[in-house]
């Protein structure tokens, strides 16, 4: 007998489902992504002189890139309804069974249609029995797709111990792809769909290089967990990671009918015990405790790299649509995923004004000609799985929301092809940390600004909202909308009112000269736009532990000979000794953004020593930095500065 989603939601799940709605797409894990090395290009060699009597070769015409979104793609349903089968158990190579829900097209009587269909797959960690309707776009089933949602090992109703994107998960994903290809309801073609956790597993499915995976729709996915989220700047993420671990673990403790559906009444109890044992001995408790005490995985080790989709990006050949957010927890990695894909497959990038939760659903779309995510997703899968000419391959390569302009703008690439780097120097005021200034001129005199190294600053900020996936922003919206409160404990530098608008696009680097009275410190950097009323509108931020700030120029990104995205190795060998009172330069990676600061507004850059809950030092490093004072230098020999990629305003005009 078939069960529909609408009739299988017991009251037991109500509280957990509410949490899942709040953090529905939260993903995590780990990895180490290579930053694109983009130094100034070498001089082009002189072209050869043509033979006498032969015409010179015609210059190659520039490739035309579509920069206009078409009308939203829609089509009628192929079938009148859908039906979800009883939960399935899929046996892996080692005997572990993974729980799955399968939804098929149904006829007018509610019976599953007999036939083979292209399959949309979602591999989740959030208990597919309770969250399937939220996390999976099963409206695709009426359009002629089969849909399968699978709990990854050790999560939801699946057996085993959770390992969060480890090699075991990679092997499971490859095996699941093989399983799907051979099912009677499958025609052997697969599209991967999902947000965050499910976007990550979708990319990993593409990295199996199985030709059956023909399209990926990855919403707010992670690229490099070490740098993107888990250890940003060398700091333990104290916001998102605890929420995420709690969510995955909590949802794995709720029983489902899968045991009874498969004639195994003891299944739920056995699985519960496996999950509890795994939590205590295999992953959650050991990894979190290790991060706090500073074990070997505080560095960017193989533990993180194996869990990082960006490490396998060159193995993904399936056309991939990437959705990101300007305030998403994976704000850094989403454009890097696009960059890693664009040269060897059809890749598109859409970045909205979103936190993680908002981005998971494409909040606010359609807008400015950009369709809603459901119609984009349908067009993507119809084109690459069904061969329908939907125009998806001609969607603009890059679409980004520009804060300040408050609209979406398309571009041929990321960062914007017309971007150029400009350097802004920070000029401190003695004893007046709130009144520093910003100019294009390097300091001619020597000034310094000192502030206490408190580990608690940042709780009332846009950053706090971002690194709790948007949850704190819902609770305290005034904190998420301004940087004025968090600036009170920082060194603040503000420009004169701009005579013309300034458009920012891409990653930013703060090259900050500083010293500390302690043995280590964090260096944080916030970028904001200050309006006529003095309200600082947050744009983006970065954090960097001083002792972990060594930069590898061979893997860093440069623009116009200026560093705009450092590459920190985060290895034991690259760790620097910070000596009290001795100046050092910290290259702070500020996550990429797209924004316009209007004429009459002012650019603000603030430097601090804390950004909680984005990051807090492991206990040994925290102890080394307590009771210290951070001094920021503005001198001819130590010019603290920030390199920002800017684009001409006319480059942001709507396409004809």
NUKOL-912303 format. One line per 2 residues: number of its first residue (from 1); for each residue x, y, z of C-alpha. Coordinates in Angstrom, 3 decimals, always signed. Layout:
REM residues N
NUM> X Y Z ~ ...
REM end
This chain:
REM residues 656
1> +0.000 +0.000 +0.000 ~ +1.349 +3.417 -0.928
3> +1.676 +6.293 +1.546 ~ +1.608 +9.974 +0.579
5> +3.703 +12.604 +2.371 ~ +0.537 +14.286 +3.565
7> -0.513 +11.265 +5.618 ~ +2.699 +10.221 +7.298
9> +3.614 +13.126 +9.624 ~ +3.128 +11.965 +13.214
11> +2.830 +14.480 +16.007 ~ +6.132 +13.227 +17.435
13> +7.977 +15.148 +14.726 ~ +6.233 +18.512 +15.129
15> +8.842 +20.182 +17.321 ~ +11.754 +18.821 +15.370
17> +10.143 +19.747 +12.079 ~ +9.834 +23.342 +13.262
19> +13.575 +23.391 +13.919 ~ +14.170 +21.781 +10.552
21> +12.113 +24.554 +8.931 ~ +14.318 +27.154 +10.617
23> +17.593 +25.452 +9.712 ~ +16.285 +23.342 +6.884
25> +19.181 +23.597 +4.535 ~ +22.002 +23.899 +7.013
27> +24.995 +21.899 +5.868 ~ +28.543 +21.709 +7.027
29> +31.581 +19.567 +7.033 ~ +34.946 +20.454 +5.817
31> +37.540 +20.836 +3.096 ~ +40.392 +22.839 +1.642
33> +39.828 +24.789 -1.540 ~ +42.494 +26.120 -3.873
35> +42.109 +29.848 -4.451 ~ +42.528 +30.846 -8.076
37> +45.952 +32.385 -8.595 ~ +45.295 +35.493 -10.653
39> +48.403 +37.700 -10.827 ~ +48.873 +40.442 -13.366
41> +48.951 +38.809 -16.807 ~ +52.303 +38.521 -18.590
43> +52.950 +40.742 -21.567 ~ +51.601 +39.250 -24.782
45> +54.247 +38.244 -27.348 ~ +54.420 +40.191 -30.595
47> +52.331 +38.538 -33.331 ~ +54.343 +37.062 -36.215
49> +54.689 +39.224 -39.323 ~ +52.545 +37.818 -42.155
51> +54.167 +36.776 -45.422 ~ +54.288 +39.468 -48.114
53> +51.192 +39.295 -50.237 ~ +49.141 +37.502 -47.592
55> +46.477 +39.426 -45.693 ~ +46.926 +39.750 -41.957
57> +44.718 +37.322 -40.025 ~ +41.403 +38.708 -38.864
59> +41.288 +39.214 -35.071 ~ +39.057 +36.713 -33.350
61> +35.694 +38.213 -32.504 ~ +34.892 +38.295 -28.794
63> +32.480 +35.633 -27.684 ~ +28.953 +36.949 -27.217
65> +27.600 +36.206 -23.757 ~ +23.908 +36.400 -22.971
67> +23.342 +38.818 -20.085 ~ +19.542 +38.814 -20.097
69> +17.216 +36.442 -18.272 ~ +14.316 +35.138 -20.385
71> +10.760 +34.791 -19.171 ~ +10.352 +32.237 -16.393
73> +10.138 +28.723 -17.785 ~ +6.890 +26.916 -17.120
75> +5.065 +23.935 -18.542 ~ +2.025 +21.851 -17.694
77> +2.307 +18.783 -15.507 ~ +2.636 +15.431 -17.268
79> +0.758 +13.533 -14.557 ~ -2.170 +14.422 -12.293
81> -0.527 +13.416 -9.030 ~ +2.312 +11.800 -7.133
83> +2.630 +8.877 -4.760 ~ +5.332 +8.053 -2.222
85> +6.268 +4.409 -1.701 ~ +6.811 +2.883 +1.736
87> +10.275 +3.709 +3.030 ~ +12.994 +1.653 +1.399
89> +16.216 +0.269 +2.887 ~ +19.192 +0.273 +0.526
91> +21.955 -2.141 +1.552 ~ +25.505 -0.845 +1.159
93> +28.644 -2.883 +0.428 ~ +29.335 -3.421 +4.166
95> +25.756 -4.364 +5.085 ~ +24.758 -0.933 +6.426
97> +21.256 +0.018 +5.280 ~ +20.310 +3.541 +4.221
99> +16.701 +4.721 +4.465 ~ +15.108 +6.231 +1.384
101> +11.822 +7.747 +0.239 ~ +10.799 +7.344 -3.394
103> +8.094 +9.465 -4.994 ~ +6.707 +8.550 -8.418
105> +4.190 +10.072 -10.828 ~ +0.642 +8.882 -10.171
107> -2.477 +8.575 -12.305 ~ -5.860 +10.115 -11.508
109> -6.591 +7.230 -9.113 ~ -3.432 +7.793 -7.081
111> -1.641 +4.730 -8.429 ~ +2.023 +4.853 -9.366
113> +2.537 +5.104 -13.110 ~ +4.412 +2.148 -14.516
115> +7.452 +3.359 -16.437 ~ +11.031 +4.563 -16.337
117> +11.748 +8.207 -15.606 ~ +14.743 +10.504 -15.217
119> +15.496 +10.639 -11.488 ~ +16.027 +13.630 -9.227
121> +18.071 +12.630 -6.169 ~ +18.613 +14.331 -2.826
123> +21.075 +12.826 -0.330 ~ +20.408 +14.401 +3.051
125> +21.379 +14.353 +6.715 ~ +18.044 +15.656 +7.945
127> +15.782 +12.593 +8.190 ~ +14.042 +12.383 +4.827
129> +10.864 +10.904 +6.361 ~ +10.039 +14.144 +8.182
131> +11.797 +16.768 +6.070 ~ +11.258 +15.451 +2.549
133> +8.507 +17.901 +1.657 ~ +10.612 +20.830 +2.845
135> +13.977 +19.868 +1.413 ~ +12.945 +18.189 -1.852
137> +11.116 +19.763 -4.784 ~ +8.735 +16.869 -5.378
139> +6.571 +19.060 -7.644 ~ +9.075 +17.885 -10.256
141> +7.463 +14.445 -10.057 ~ +4.271 +15.701 -11.709
143> +6.510 +16.918 -14.528 ~ +7.632 +13.364 -15.263
145> +10.487 +12.688 -12.847 ~ +11.010 +10.056 -10.197
147> +12.349 +11.498 -6.947 ~ +14.504 +9.718 -4.361
149> +15.595 +11.179 -1.036 ~ +18.146 +9.195 +0.985
151> +19.426 +9.644 +4.542 ~ +23.205 +9.492 +4.532
153> +24.917 +6.933 +6.769 ~ +24.394 +7.575 +10.476
155> +21.738 +10.265 +9.924 ~ +17.944 +10.270 +9.903
157> +16.665 +6.692 +9.727 ~ +19.812 +5.182 +8.209
159> +22.056 +2.748 +10.015 ~ +25.668 +3.369 +10.889
161> +27.749 +6.202 +12.295 ~ +27.677 +9.727 +10.855
163> +30.979 +10.786 +9.307 ~ +29.967 +14.053 +7.533
165> +31.312 +13.916 +3.973 ~ +34.150 +11.509 +4.732
167> +35.496 +8.985 +2.230 ~ +32.847 +6.561 +3.499
169> +30.185 +9.037 +2.391 ~ +31.910 +9.444 -0.983
171> +31.798 +5.672 -1.451 ~ +28.167 +5.534 -0.328
173> +27.240 +8.260 -2.813 ~ +28.875 +6.372 -5.682
175> +27.010 +3.242 -4.647 ~ +23.707 +5.112 -4.413
177> +24.204 +6.439 -7.947 ~ +24.728 +2.856 -9.138
179> +21.609 +1.748 -7.238 ~ +19.431 +4.460 -8.774
181> +20.516 +3.620 -12.322 ~ +19.247 +0.044 -12.041
183> +15.826 +0.627 -10.450 ~ +12.703 -0.225 -12.467
185> +11.421 +3.371 -12.185 ~ +14.717 +4.850 -13.424
187> +15.760 +5.466 -17.021 ~ +19.414 +5.702 -15.933
189> +19.767 +9.502 -15.906 ~ +20.109 +11.435 -12.648
191> +19.897 +15.061 -11.564 ~ +21.187 +16.027 -8.114
193> +19.118 +18.596 -6.228 ~ +19.255 +20.234 -2.842
195> +20.337 +23.032 -0.538 ~ +23.423 +23.115 +1.682
197> +24.019 +19.562 +2.968 ~ +22.129 +18.276 -0.056
199> +23.946 +20.681 -2.373 ~ +27.254 +19.372 -1.039
201> +26.298 +15.731 -1.573 ~ +25.047 +16.716 -5.030
203> +28.488 +18.049 -5.914 ~ +30.107 +14.920 -4.480
205> +27.798 +12.803 -6.648 ~ +28.980 +14.781 -9.655
207> +32.582 +14.190 -8.563 ~ +32.079 +10.430 -8.919
209> +32.341 +11.190 -12.669 ~ +29.521 +8.718 -13.283
211> +28.006 +9.699 -16.649 ~ +24.536 +8.979 -15.249
213> +24.775 +12.233 -13.228 ~ +23.791 +14.675 -15.957
215> +22.839 +17.816 -14.034 ~ +23.331 +19.381 -10.588
217> +21.306 +22.126 -8.915 ~ +23.327 +23.070 -5.818
219> +21.787 +25.701 -3.553 ~ +24.011 +27.373 -0.911
221> +26.655 +24.599 -1.062 ~ +30.014 +24.504 +0.681
223> +33.255 +24.681 -1.245 ~ +35.982 +24.544 +1.408
225> +34.766 +23.835 +4.900 ~ +37.978 +24.692 +6.688
227> +38.117 +28.191 +5.188 ~ +34.437 +28.681 +4.380
229> +32.959 +27.863 +7.756 ~ +34.528 +25.421 +10.238
231> +37.829 +27.223 +10.849 ~ +37.417 +30.575 +9.091
233> +40.584 +32.570 +9.685 ~ +41.892 +29.707 +11.818
235> +39.039 +30.195 +14.301 ~ +36.517 +27.643 +15.523
237> +33.058 +28.561 +14.268 ~ +31.044 +28.994 +17.462
239> +27.765 +29.831 +15.760 ~ +26.719 +27.581 +12.928
241> +28.631 +24.402 +13.721 ~ +26.975 +23.753 +17.141
243> +23.548 +24.429 +15.602 ~ +24.242 +22.128 +12.690
245> +25.651 +19.250 +14.734 ~ +22.678 +19.501 +17.100
247> +20.198 +19.512 +14.215 ~ +21.665 +16.483 +12.423
249> +22.075 +14.549 +15.670 ~ +18.596 +15.429 +16.942
251> +16.865 +14.427 +13.723 ~ +18.733 +11.115 +13.744
253> +17.214 +10.202 +17.105 ~ +13.571 +10.350 +15.939
255> +12.199 +6.950 +14.838 ~ +10.397 +6.441 +11.536
257> +8.243 +3.559 +10.217 ~ +11.058 +2.262 +8.035
259> +11.576 -0.822 +10.209 ~ +7.934 -1.807 +10.074
261> +7.783 -1.052 +6.346 ~ +10.621 -3.537 +5.874
263> +9.523 -6.245 +8.373 ~ +12.184 -5.312 +10.938
265> +10.400 -4.054 +14.095 ~ +13.695 -3.694 +16.016
267> +15.276 -1.492 +13.372 ~ +14.627 +1.854 +15.093
269> +16.158 +0.764 +18.411 ~ +19.220 -0.746 +16.745
271> +19.730 +2.369 +14.639 ~ +19.280 +4.644 +17.649
273> +22.037 +2.822 +19.530 ~ +24.350 +3.043 +16.510
275> +23.730 +6.773 +16.230 ~ +24.378 +7.355 +19.941
277> +27.589 +5.359 +19.860 ~ +28.765 +7.216 +16.770
279> +27.991 +10.570 +18.391 ~ +30.048 +9.761 +21.469
281> +32.980 +7.905 +19.951 ~ +33.261 +8.478 +16.200
283> +32.411 +11.987 +15.064 ~ +30.396 +14.663 +16.845
285> +31.886 +14.651 +20.353 ~ +35.486 +13.773 +19.332
287> +35.623 +16.345 +16.516 ~ +34.074 +19.198 +18.496
289> +36.209 +18.429 +21.548 ~ +39.313 +18.201 +19.385
291> +38.601 +21.591 +17.843 ~ +38.212 +23.171 +21.276
293> +41.410 +21.737 +22.743 ~ +43.410 +22.301 +19.567
295> +44.201 +18.825 +18.229 ~ +45.930 +18.217 +14.873
297> +42.755 +19.043 +12.949 ~ +42.888 +22.709 +13.923
299> +45.092 +22.792 +10.837 ~ +43.965 +22.197 +7.266
301> +44.640 +18.474 +7.245 ~ +43.456 +15.665 +5.008
303> +40.561 +15.265 +7.459 ~ +39.107 +18.493 +6.058
305> +40.298 +18.206 +2.463 ~ +38.596 +14.847 +1.863
307> +35.349 +16.478 +2.914 ~ +35.664 +19.417 +0.536
309> +33.886 +19.438 -2.859 ~ +36.300 +22.050 -4.223
311> +39.086 +19.455 -4.010 ~ +37.233 +17.350 -6.607
313> +35.812 +20.172 -8.673 ~ +37.738 +19.177 -11.805
315> +36.040 +15.763 -11.712 ~ +32.558 +17.257 -12.063
317> +31.441 +17.285 -15.691 ~ +27.689 +17.573 -15.129
319> +26.236 +21.034 -15.885 ~ +25.889 +22.744 -12.509
321> +23.763 +25.652 -11.334 ~ +25.145 +27.215 -8.119
323> +23.038 +29.433 -5.850 ~ +24.731 +31.497 -3.133
325> +24.088 +34.324 -0.696 ~ +25.875 +37.553 +0.224
327> +25.388 +36.677 +3.901 ~ +25.437 +32.920 +3.566
329> +27.732 +30.773 +5.687 ~ +29.287 +29.566 +2.417
331> +29.579 +33.094 +0.999 ~ +33.274 +32.522 +0.287
333> +33.040 +29.149 -1.430 ~ +30.067 +29.513 -3.752
335> +31.787 +31.714 -6.365 ~ +34.895 +29.521 -6.111
337> +32.782 +26.481 -7.011 ~ +31.540 +28.346 -10.073
339> +35.112 +29.318 -11.005 ~ +36.260 +25.729 -10.676
341> +33.500 +24.492 -12.985 ~ +33.066 +27.148 -15.656
343> +35.979 +26.115 -17.901 ~ +34.978 +22.466 -18.310
345> +31.194 +22.331 -17.996 ~ +28.148 +24.566 -18.225
347> +28.098 +26.433 -14.921 ~ +25.929 +29.304 -13.691
349> +26.142 +31.398 -10.530 ~ +23.251 +33.212 -8.840
351> +23.973 +35.152 -5.639 ~ +21.157 +36.823 -3.727
353> +21.009 +39.093 -0.642 ~ +20.533 +36.056 +1.541
355> +21.528 +34.381 +4.752 ~ +21.712 +30.582 +4.672
357> +18.039 +30.011 +5.409 ~ +16.845 +32.678 +2.967
359> +19.152 +31.410 +0.232 ~ +17.899 +27.861 +0.634
361> +14.545 +28.980 -0.743 ~ +15.597 +31.867 -3.008
363> +13.714 +34.359 -0.856 ~ +12.295 +37.329 -2.760
365> +12.484 +35.803 -6.231 ~ +11.277 +36.486 -8.859
367> +12.810 +39.964 -8.989 ~ +14.474 +42.218 -11.581
369> +13.775 +39.695 -14.308 ~ +15.369 +36.810 -12.387
371> +12.872 +33.917 -12.125 ~ +12.118 +32.015 -8.938
373> +14.294 +29.029 -8.081 ~ +11.572 +26.479 -8.875
375> +11.257 +27.597 -12.497 ~ +15.044 +27.841 -12.923
377> +15.422 +24.340 -11.472 ~ +12.726 +22.911 -13.752
379> +14.350 +24.494 -16.802 ~ +17.787 +23.165 -15.762
381> +16.608 +19.584 -15.321 ~ +14.250 +19.591 -18.316
383> +17.111 +20.756 -20.524 ~ +19.811 +18.394 -19.300
385> +17.751 +15.349 -18.299 ~ +14.891 +15.430 -20.794
387> +16.528 +17.197 -23.736 ~ +13.873 +19.916 -23.891
389> +15.055 +23.219 -25.326 ~ +14.371 +25.402 -22.293
391> +17.151 +27.918 -22.953 ~ +18.843 +27.015 -19.674
393> +22.268 +26.769 -21.263 ~ +21.926 +30.412 -22.350
395> +21.115 +31.773 -18.884 ~ +23.517 +34.575 -17.859
397> +26.753 +33.098 -16.472 ~ +26.653 +35.219 -13.306
399> +23.798 +37.041 -11.593 ~ +24.456 +38.941 -8.366
401> +22.419 +41.143 -6.084 ~ +24.113 +44.483 -5.397
403> +23.418 +45.847 -1.943 ~ +22.818 +49.590 -2.062
405> +21.437 +49.339 -5.580 ~ +19.027 +46.717 -4.198
407> +18.743 +44.863 -7.468 ~ +20.167 +41.946 -9.410
409> +22.829 +42.533 -12.061 ~ +24.144 +40.017 -14.602
411> +27.753 +39.638 -15.719 ~ +29.840 +37.482 -18.021
413> +32.055 +36.217 -15.190 ~ +33.036 +36.471 -11.538
415> +34.665 +38.673 -10.368 ~ +33.251 +41.155 -12.826
417> +35.407 +41.270 -15.991 ~ +35.692 +45.062 -15.674
419> +36.793 +44.999 -12.040 ~ +39.980 +46.769 -11.006
421> +41.624 +46.886 -7.597 ~ +41.994 +50.070 -5.574
423> +43.879 +50.475 -2.312 ~ +42.409 +52.400 +0.622
425> +44.780 +53.426 +3.396 ~ +43.707 +53.599 +7.042
427> +44.739 +56.697 +9.004 ~ +44.366 +56.451 +12.773
429> +43.731 +59.236 +15.250 ~ +45.686 +59.169 +18.541
431> +43.396 +58.252 +21.439 ~ +40.356 +58.491 +19.142
433> +39.763 +54.969 +17.796 ~ +36.323 +55.875 +16.398
435> +37.567 +58.792 +14.299 ~ +40.067 +57.269 +11.894
437> +39.925 +58.226 +8.231 ~ +40.332 +56.529 +4.838
439> +42.133 +57.962 +1.810 ~ +43.941 +56.762 -1.306
441> +47.163 +58.294 +0.041 ~ +49.612 +56.274 +2.144
443> +50.310 +57.692 +5.627 ~ +52.867 +60.506 +5.726
445> +52.965 +60.559 +9.530 ~ +52.961 +57.820 +12.163
447> +49.822 +57.031 +14.140 ~ +48.539 +54.022 +16.013
449> +45.264 +52.960 +17.558 ~ +44.920 +50.495 +20.458
451> +41.960 +48.459 +21.694 ~ +41.321 +45.620 +24.118
453> +41.297 +42.035 +22.837 ~ +37.884 +40.999 +24.103
455> +36.707 +37.635 +22.718 ~ +33.011 +38.598 +22.952
457> +32.602 +41.430 +20.457 ~ +30.366 +40.672 +17.490
459> +27.252 +39.307 +19.164 ~ +25.204 +42.295 +17.951
461> +26.179 +42.381 +14.298 ~ +25.237 +41.206 +10.828
463> +28.042 +38.705 +11.204 ~ +26.310 +37.073 +14.174
465> +23.180 +36.641 +12.076 ~ +25.159 +35.217 +9.174
467> +27.057 +32.663 +11.231 ~ +23.912 +31.359 +12.879
469> +22.405 +30.800 +9.397 ~ +20.128 +33.823 +9.885
471> +18.606 +32.715 +13.209 ~ +20.009 +35.563 +15.355
473> +18.975 +38.019 +12.664 ~ +15.378 +36.864 +13.095
475> +15.610 +37.314 +16.873 ~ +17.457 +40.659 +16.901
477> +16.881 +42.303 +13.490 ~ +18.359 +45.704 +14.520
479> +21.724 +44.015 +15.127 ~ +21.689 +42.385 +11.695
481> +21.033 +45.665 +9.914 ~ +23.851 +47.855 +11.251
483> +27.481 +47.693 +12.408 ~ +27.340 +50.668 +14.786
485> +27.165 +48.614 +17.980 ~ +29.962 +46.226 +17.062
487> +32.113 +49.179 +15.936 ~ +32.183 +50.546 +19.504
489> +34.980 +48.127 +20.462 ~ +36.902 +48.456 +17.187
491> +39.245 +50.888 +15.473 ~ +36.987 +52.697 +13.004
493> +38.100 +54.378 +9.785 ~ +35.593 +56.349 +7.690
495> +36.017 +58.126 +4.364 ~ +34.714 +61.530 +3.378
497> +31.312 +61.431 +1.640 ~ +31.763 +59.961 -1.810
499> +31.498 +62.368 -4.720 ~ +30.250 +59.537 -6.946
501> +28.931 +56.022 -6.314 ~ +31.366 +53.191 -5.644
503> +30.543 +49.665 -6.891 ~ +32.329 +46.746 -5.209
505> +32.537 +43.269 -6.713 ~ +34.688 +40.382 -5.540
507> +36.895 +39.343 -2.619 ~ +38.693 +41.934 -0.479
509> +41.958 +41.842 +1.464 ~ +42.925 +43.861 +4.510
511> +46.703 +44.162 +4.873 ~ +46.802 +45.223 +8.485
513> +49.938 +46.152 +10.394 ~ +49.460 +45.479 +14.092
515> +51.022 +44.310 +17.333 ~ +49.687 +42.787 +20.529
517> +50.706 +42.764 +24.163 ~ +49.746 +39.085 +24.253
519> +51.142 +36.042 +22.421 ~ +48.435 +35.966 +19.752
521> +45.372 +37.851 +18.602 ~ +42.581 +37.853 +16.086
523> +42.378 +40.605 +13.512 ~ +38.864 +41.257 +12.223
525> +37.858 +43.577 +9.435 ~ +34.385 +44.865 +8.561
527> +33.308 +46.781 +5.470 ~ +30.194 +48.936 +5.683
529> +28.480 +51.907 +4.043 ~ +27.548 +54.837 +6.277
531> +24.446 +56.814 +5.346 ~ +23.636 +60.460 +6.042
533> +22.248 +59.535 +9.468 ~ +25.422 +57.736 +10.549
535> +23.972 +54.223 +10.256 ~ +26.656 +51.763 +9.117
537> +25.089 +49.304 +6.664 ~ +27.094 +46.035 +6.832
539> +28.502 +44.739 +3.551 ~ +30.989 +41.986 +4.453
541> +33.666 +40.988 +6.961 ~ +36.663 +38.759 +7.608
543> +38.590 +37.322 +10.525 ~ +42.182 +36.137 +10.824
545> +44.241 +34.670 +13.648 ~ +47.577 +36.502 +13.581
547> +49.670 +33.380 +14.114 ~ +47.929 +31.659 +11.171
549> +48.143 +34.566 +8.724 ~ +51.065 +33.460 +6.539
551> +50.149 +34.013 +2.867 ~ +51.187 +31.786 -0.035
553> +51.505 +34.188 -2.998 ~ +51.518 +31.308 -5.505
555> +47.938 +30.402 -4.566 ~ +46.645 +33.861 -3.698
557> +44.603 +36.050 -6.031 ~ +45.911 +39.364 -7.328
559> +44.268 +42.092 -9.365 ~ +46.256 +45.006 -10.785
561> +49.206 +43.714 -8.744 ~ +47.194 +44.104 -5.544
563> +46.381 +41.203 -3.241 ~ +42.602 +40.770 -3.119
565> +42.341 +37.180 -1.826 ~ +45.161 +35.704 +0.262
567> +45.830 +31.989 +0.515 ~ +46.626 +30.928 +4.075
569> +48.063 +27.379 +4.283 ~ +46.758 +26.856 +7.848
571> +49.421 +24.240 +8.481 ~ +51.579 +23.579 +11.530
573> +54.621 +24.518 +9.435 ~ +53.170 +27.885 +8.405
575> +52.174 +28.951 +11.915 ~ +53.952 +32.149 +12.917
577> +55.305 +33.116 +16.323 ~ +53.689 +36.297 +17.586
579> +55.957 +38.175 +19.968 ~ +54.405 +40.727 +22.334
581> +54.835 +44.345 +21.159 ~ +56.489 +43.250 +17.892
583> +54.630 +44.468 +14.773 ~ +53.358 +41.960 +12.214
585> +51.327 +42.174 +9.016 ~ +48.134 +40.126 +8.841
587> +46.568 +39.601 +5.420 ~ +42.890 +39.328 +6.348
589> +40.662 +37.589 +3.803 ~ +37.377 +39.474 +3.620
591> +34.663 +37.399 +1.998 ~ +33.447 +38.518 -1.437
593> +30.531 +40.848 -1.866 ~ +28.700 +42.944 -4.462
595> +27.510 +46.337 -3.317 ~ +27.125 +49.984 -4.282
597> +27.930 +52.820 -1.887 ~ +25.933 +55.816 -3.085
599> +27.262 +59.302 -3.663 ~ +27.075 +61.184 -0.380
601> +27.518 +57.993 +1.655 ~ +30.850 +57.031 +3.205
603> +32.983 +53.906 +3.115 ~ +33.765 +52.519 +6.566
605> +36.439 +49.965 +7.457 ~ +36.751 +48.816 +11.042
607> +39.473 +46.667 +12.586 ~ +38.931 +44.645 +15.742
609> +40.041 +41.615 +17.700 ~ +36.860 +39.533 +17.883
611> +33.915 +38.396 +15.775 ~ +31.836 +36.084 +17.935
613> +30.177 +33.734 +16.995 ~ +31.914 +33.648 +13.595
615> +35.093 +32.551 +15.284 ~ +36.683 +31.901 +18.621
617> +40.188 +30.592 +19.110 ~ +40.832 +27.010 +20.255
619> +41.471 +27.062 +23.993 ~ +45.321 +27.116 +23.824
621> +45.266 +30.050 +21.391 ~ +42.486 +31.769 +23.318
623> +44.571 +31.657 +26.490 ~ +47.525 +33.095 +24.567
625> +45.445 +36.086 +23.464 ~ +43.527 +36.911 +26.655
627> +44.209 +40.129 +28.562 ~ +45.950 +41.611 +25.565
629> +45.705 +44.869 +23.687 ~ +45.773 +45.096 +19.895
631> +47.495 +48.067 +18.283 ~ +46.826 +48.974 +14.636
633> +49.539 +50.973 +12.861 ~ +49.189 +53.747 +10.272
635> +52.762 +54.749 +9.435 ~ +54.872 +55.218 +6.285
637> +56.736 +51.999 +7.099 ~ +53.631 +50.091 +8.234
639> +50.696 +51.358 +6.153 ~ +47.578 +49.420 +7.060
641> +45.440 +49.245 +3.937 ~ +42.548 +47.455 +2.274
643> +42.464 +46.359 -1.378 ~ +38.956 +46.440 -2.868
645> +37.883 +45.405 -6.405 ~ +35.669 +48.078 -7.956
647> +33.646 +48.120 -11.177 ~ +32.457 +51.068 -13.271
649> +28.890 +52.100 -12.579 ~ +27.929 +51.764 -16.227
651> +28.873 +48.061 -16.015 ~ +25.877 +47.600 -13.716
653> +23.302 +48.928 -16.120 ~ +20.621 +46.465 -17.225
655> +21.386 +44.621 -20.449 ~ +19.500 +45.767 -23.542
REM end
